[in-house]
Amino acid sequence: MSDRWDREQVLGLAPDAPSAKAAGGVAKPGKWAGTGCDAEAVWGECQGSGKSAYRACVDLTEPAFRCSCPSRKFPCKHALGLLLLWAEGAVGTGPRPGWTAEWIEERRERAGKAAERRTASAAKTRDPKTVERRERRVDDGLAELDQWLRDQVAHGLAQAEKASYRVWDDAARRLVDAQAGSLAGQVRGLAAIPRQPGWPDRLLEEYALLRLLVRAYERRDELPEGLRATVRSRVGFTVPQEEVLSDGERVRDEWCVTGSRDTAQELLTTRRVWLLGRRTRRPALVLSFAAPGTSLDASLIVGTEIDAELAFYPGTPPLRALVAERHGSVAPGRPAGTSVQGFLDGYAAAVARDPWLDRWPATLEDVRLARTAGGDLAVVDGAGDALPLRLGDPWRLLALSGGGPVTMAGEWSPRGLRPLAAWHDDEGTVIL
């Protein structure tokens, strides 16, 4: 039987605060019938406002969720409420009903077919003729981008302030045609810069970084292996998961899940989950993607710790990883943070190896909320060193800390630190 999670782990799966609150309202045994669980699944029927009960079940191995209610949230309040009952020991073991068994079997079958498709796709991308054709298209696309960047600077930046989005969108579309998808996303994102304060310096900086990437790709054969992998990834070349699992660097540790953030772009939602090794002190980034109507990977819960072996993608510094193998059960976990100066030293070392690094995980120990001389929010450690915050609403963090020190984890970018989670001795984990 799988170890039962605690209440915090379950609520950590909620897509938002209202869902977590609503789950408590349905986590009452009297609202449920036909509940049961085994080593891989939990199921039950919850009476709703209509005549028919909602059938909810959870695949504990990922986890994944299914409910017959009309909610578009994943997981919905019924799945969360069922898990809360299970965590409290109010759901007994038993045989799966047919509708649960059918769903679990369909998921396993789809997963097997998806693995077969990935294997076939990876084999196709390794075909020498396909590789050569892709390389030529990317070479041509980056040569065109190089000329476009020169034109932007030669004509001056003043015109960018009133330019339409089409200026950058057209350049991005040409990169998509050249199969340089990652670069296309970066170019498309430039359109928002001229609408921000201090935009000329920022836009010129982004143009310079793009030009540096173009030049690095042109000289890729002269680069060290790790940097070459980073450059190829920034351009848009991907490494199949099977190759990462078979050939990637493996690191086993107790990994603390320090933060998670979802971002939506066009028709794809991306979830970034940050981990920190307790012994190795290495950061790791696990990505998952979901199209509309599908759920993201929810197996890594902020505020927990897993004994696992991660397989890292090639690059410098190695950051993105896959969970290759788990050992033991999930347990509550609080990461060990560092000082502001310690974080900045690590970040500087990372940027020296990857100048295109746009975000880096931060886990800070004993920091307090403060206001800068200009009135902006910041976190300050015991040495008086501070980092600016990107935080629209500080009240939840203030309520947690009460003005006292907390451990805080977040994403750092040149525009400031975006808090993702915080830990307090009395309050435990709070997702921000």
CORHUZI-V670711 format. One record per pair of residues at least 12 apart in sequence whose ideal C-beta (glycine too) atoms are under 8 Angstrom apart, sorted by the first residue. I is the first residue (numbers start at 0). J is the second residue. Records with the same first field share a line. If there is no record, write none. Layout:
BEGIN
I: J, J
END
This chain:
BEGIN
0: 36, 37, 38, 92
1: 38, 39, 59, 328
2: 328, 329
3: 85, 86, 88
4: 82, 85, 86, 329
5: 86, 331
6: 83, 86, 87
7: 302, 331, 427, 428
8: 86, 300, 302, 303, 329, 331
9: 22, 79, 82, 83, 86
10: 22, 79, 83
11: 300, 301, 302, 303, 428, 430
12: 62, 74, 79, 82, 297, 300
13: 74, 79
14: 72, 73, 74
15: 72
18: 72, 74, 75, 76, 79
19: 79
21: 76, 79
22: 76, 79, 80, 83
23: 80, 83
24: 76, 80
25: 45, 76, 77, 80
26: 79, 80, 81, 83, 84, 87
27: 80
28: 84, 89
30: 45, 46, 80
31: 43, 44, 45, 46, 81, 84
32: 44, 46, 52
33: 96
34: 81, 84, 89, 90, 91
35: 90, 91, 92, 93, 94, 95, 96
36: 85, 90, 91, 92, 93
37: 92, 93, 94, 95
38: 59
39: 58, 59, 60, 103
40: 56, 57, 58, 59, 95, 99, 103
41: 56, 57, 59, 81, 82, 85, 90
42: 54, 55, 56, 57, 81, 95, 96, 99
43: 55, 56, 81, 84, 90
45: 77, 80, 81
47: 68
51: 67
53: 66, 67, 68, 77
54: 66, 67, 98
55: 67, 68, 75, 77, 78, 81
56: 78, 81, 98, 99, 102, 103
57: 74, 78, 81, 82
58: 102, 103, 106
61: 296, 297, 298
62: 297, 298
63: 106, 294, 297
64: 78, 294, 297
65: 78, 102
66: 78
73: 294, 295, 297
74: 294, 297
117: 239, 240, 241
118: 241
120: 239
121: 239, 241, 242
124: 239
133: 178
136: 176, 177, 178
137: 177, 178, 179, 216, 234, 235, 236
139: 177
140: 173, 174, 176, 177, 178, 179, 182
141: 177, 179, 182, 213, 216, 217, 234
143: 173, 177
144: 170, 173, 174, 179, 182, 186, 209, 213
145: 210, 213
147: 170
148: 206, 209, 210, 213
151: 206
152: 203, 206
156: 199, 202, 203
159: 192, 193, 198, 202
160: 193, 198
162: 193
164: 190
166: 190
167: 186, 187, 189, 190
168: 187, 190
170: 186
171: 183, 184, 186, 187
174: 186, 235
178: 235
179: 234, 235
180: 235
181: 232, 233, 234, 235
182: 209, 212, 233, 234, 235
183: 235
184: 264
185: 205, 209
186: 209
189: 202, 205
192: 205
208: 354, 355
211: 354, 355
212: 230, 233, 234, 355
215: 230
216: 230, 231, 234
219: 231
223: 315
224: 313
225: 313, 314, 315, 316, 317, 352
226: 315, 352, 353
228: 312, 313, 314, 315
229: 314, 315, 353, 355
232: 312, 314
233: 355
238: 312, 313
240: 321
243: 310, 311, 312, 321
244: 310, 321, 323
247: 310, 311, 312, 313, 320, 321
248: 310, 311, 317
249: 308, 309, 310, 311, 323
250: 276, 279, 281, 283, 308, 309, 311, 320
251: 306, 307, 308, 309, 326
252: 276, 277, 278, 279, 281, 306, 307, 309
253: 276, 277, 278, 304, 305, 306, 332
254: 274, 275, 276, 277, 283, 304, 305, 306, 307, 309
255: 274, 275, 276, 277, 303, 304, 332, 333, 334
256: 272, 273, 274, 299, 300, 301, 302, 303, 304, 305, 332
257: 273, 274, 275, 301, 334, 360, 362, 408, 419, 420
258: 272, 273, 301, 360, 408, 409, 410, 419, 420
259: 271, 272, 273, 299, 301, 419, 430
260: 410, 417, 419
261: 295
266: 290, 291
267: 288, 289, 290
268: 288, 289, 290, 295
269: 286, 287, 288
270: 286, 287, 288, 289, 295, 296
271: 284, 285, 286, 410
272: 284, 285, 286, 287, 296, 299, 301
273: 360, 408, 410, 419
274: 299, 309, 320
275: 334, 335, 360, 362, 408
277: 304, 332, 334, 335
282: 318, 359, 360
283: 309, 311, 318, 319, 320
284: 318, 319, 320, 360
285: 299, 319, 320, 321, 322
286: 319
298: 322
299: 322
300: 329
301: 419, 420, 428, 430
302: 331, 332, 333, 420, 422, 427, 428, 430
303: 329, 330, 331, 332
304: 329, 330, 331, 332
305: 322, 325, 327, 329, 330
306: 325, 326, 327
307: 322, 323, 324, 325, 326
308: 322, 323, 324, 325, 326
309: 321, 322, 323
310: 323
314: 353
315: 352, 353
316: 348, 349, 352, 353
331: 427, 428
333: 406, 422, 428
334: 362, 406, 408, 422
335: 362, 364
336: 362, 363, 364, 365, 366, 406, 407, 408
337: 362, 363, 364
338: 363, 364, 380, 381, 382, 384
339: 363, 366, 378, 379, 380, 382, 384, 385, 386
340: 382, 384
342: 361, 362, 363, 386, 411
343: 384
345: 359
346: 359, 361, 411
357: 412
358: 410, 411, 412
359: 410, 411, 412
360: 408, 409, 410, 411
361: 386, 407, 408, 409, 410, 411, 416
362: 406, 407, 408
363: 378, 380, 386, 406, 407, 408
364: 380, 406
365: 380, 381, 404, 405, 406
366: 378, 379, 380, 404, 405, 406, 407
367: 379, 400, 402, 403, 404, 405
368: 388, 393, 396, 397, 400, 402
369: 385
371: 385, 387
375: 387, 388
376: 388, 390, 393
378: 407, 416
381: 404
386: 411, 415, 416
387: 415, 416
388: 415, 416, 417, 418
389: 412, 414, 415, 416, 417
390: 417, 418, 431
395: 429, 431
396: 418, 421, 429, 431
399: 421, 423, 426, 429
400: 421, 423
403: 423
405: 421, 422, 423
406: 421, 422, 423
407: 420, 421, 422
408: 420, 421
409: 431
418: 431
419: 431
END
